[in-house]
């Protein structure tokens, strides 16, 4: 749901309120205690302490901090007998969070947590009369859904359509049943309390999974530009103005650019090659006017995380790419095929080529074809040629996976790129003796710049104007090897490295030059070091 990232804040408020009510009810019954300290002040102190204890137990995340600091400001105001506005309380909490952790602004939870509270207070605070509780709940959910939509589309390129219904179920069940039972079970030595909390949570999750299973549960699209985000935020604020104000419908006009502005595609005969930064691995997205190819899927980091779900799918969504016309997995190494399962499960793939062994379950896809020399196709004036491996290499048990890598040459009228996977010297020699021309404007360095690849003869034959090394920062293999780097520098190649430059974006769209952009230069942070200029180089 839209604001589950702030759900722990709701729990803190509920627990603090419960502690306040119980303390106030019991304290006022004692004349001696009331004379020593007023019941309201005592209840305020106990509620604040309970909030602090729960915040520490919950991990002290940004939503938790926001709630704790807001409650603290309210507690101080109540202790001093002063009234304070919700806007001032939110501002104080924001100030404290940023002072204690300036990098918190880089977390999505920071913007979603403070944004949710801000939009709720904007929509319902300061009204002349209190609405019915049901109307207030509906208004709150409408405000949160609409108010967080621009941020969710900008950050994640998706927004839940069923979140109002899911929130209507999940928030009361979790907040009023699951959390109280869990807290009670943690202090009362009765197992059935925790078992009941688990059962209720399980039933709730089953219902939420059923809702999420619908194909219409989530809206996904390209990442909107920053100016469209600002315009949409202004439109949302205009839409949430009180009823009776004229021209509120103009807010819809301001929100529309978020949905209508499309990511530009290359022209006919042009192409964009994006070498993603997936650490020690490889993932290359090739886009033409109407088609997209993904070469390799990066590494698998753990059983729950891989490059496909963490890097590639978010990039494809942000670029407005809803399906892959082709997926090519060069070979079976985990740093090249690790994200394949995530890609196949989250993105429509129309054609799947690889050199994976038949025993690999990924090859059971109905669209799978083995890559081999001689395969060729053309998309939008851009030609794709498979230069390797030989068809009979699949029957040779002595051939290493690296030397069975699918080698792809992509040619446009503005330049050529060669992607050789992890081939080593043996395969390089086979390519050198083949009938195919290897000279390319851009080369994705074979085997991440390992000293077992990029032989002198191969480097001189390809003679690239630019070479891209895909390697992890401070990787244990020492890629790229200094000797290999020197070979490319000796032939005049401009060197790009994913561990240093981040993603490398190569635009083949002009007759005179190929434009290469380093992401860490394009979206530079103050801690990024500038290594070289990004002036286009002549063909």
Phi, psi and omega in degrees: 000169189301317187239035174294337178296339180253013186294329178295330175296322176297320179295319180297315179299316181296315181293317179297319178295321177296315179296320178299313184295315181295316180296318181296318181294322182278320185296320184291346180280347180255118180294320181296315180294321182293324177290328179287320181207126180306145185300322182294320179291321178297316179296322178297316180296314180295317178300319179295319179294320177296320178298317179297316181297317181291323179299319178293321177294327184279357177102356176058043176290172183298313176301324178294316178298316180303313180295317181299315182291324177295316178296324179296317178297316177299319181297317179297317179296319178293322179296320182274354179074034181243152174267142180219139183281155180296327180296319180291321178298315179297321179295319178296316179298318178299316180299315182295317180300315183290323178294319181284327183215083183301331182282358178299335181293346178276352182268138178298325180299330178299309183288321181289320182293304179293325179296320180296314180294320181297316183288327177294313180295325179294324185279329188240344183281152174076014178281155186290330180218154181279127180283170174301147185301325180291318178296321179295321178295317179295317179298318179298314180295320177298318180295316180295314181299311181288321184290325181271350182304313179300317180295318181295319178292324180288320184274319189240355180059027176202153178215140182283129177277329183267009184301323178301316180292318180295319178295321180300330178272310191289316187296311178296319183295312183290316186284323186262344182239301188295308183296312178301318178296321179295316178295320178295319180292338180282343181246338178257124185282060177233114186296328186296336179294313179292324177295321177295318178299319179295317181297316180297316178297322180295316178297320179297316180296322177298318178295318179294320177296322178297318177296315183291340182289345180289142179292344181259011185284335185228135173264125179238144181199182178289161178288124178287152176292163186296323181294327177291327176298312180299318179295320180293320178299316177297320179295320179295316179298324178291321180293330183272006175297157181300152176299146179104336176286137185285157172062031176295335181297341178296340176298326178297320179298321180290333181279332187304321180304332178301328183264335189265333182286121183258154176285126182296142178256158176298154177285172179298130181088351178257169177205156174240128179245119181246114176268104185286151177271098180246022182078219179280086182177191182217136172205119183234126178254122180247120182243132171248194186300318184229007185226158179220134176239137172248121177258111181069157189235019175073196188262160168259123184273324180200182180292341180252355188218138176207171182296330181299310183279330186271331187236307191289308181299314175302322178295315181299318178297314181298327180276001179075025181262109184268345178208163176249124175287333177211139172235124182237116176254115192295318180196186195271002181294145186294336180276359177242334183243005189297330182261009186297316182299318178295320179297312183295331182275339186247343183231138175291125179243121185269335177213131186234115177243146177193171171250020180296145178295153184296335179288345179290125183297340179295335182282357181280359176299140183293343181260011186278138175222141176287137177278144179200160181303140178101342177292139184204145175204168183226132177235120171053041179081009178245130185257137179243123181236130175268118184262348186194151008266174173291148183297325183281355180291339180289341179267356182262111184289339183278355182278127179290154178303319180301320183277009172244016180298143175284118180260120186243129174249128183241125186237126172239172181286355179253356180156176185226144177233142179241126180241103187262007179066228182247030181300149177246188190303322181301313180288326176299319178295323176297319179293321180296329180271000180276175182275355185277142174281128184261344183304130183218151177287323181229136178236130168275112190306131179295140175054038172061018181090021178294151179288351176277356180232185179055054176297160183301318181293323180293315180299317181292327180288315179290319176046058185284147172287331178218143178231137182245122176260127178254105183213154179281152179297127181052042182293152187287350181272348182075024178278141353279147182289138181305323179297320179293317177303318182295323180299316180289324178294328180294333179264007175086018180283139172277131188260131173236144183223131181291331179289340182250324186258351187074209178295145179244121185252122185241118181253115173262087187219006182223145181294325189270334187206156173252129184261125180240128182240130173270127186299323181287350171268322181291316179244064191284136171260162184293341180269359179276135178267138179272119185261325184201166178277165182243033179294138178302147179249146183291149181289000000 
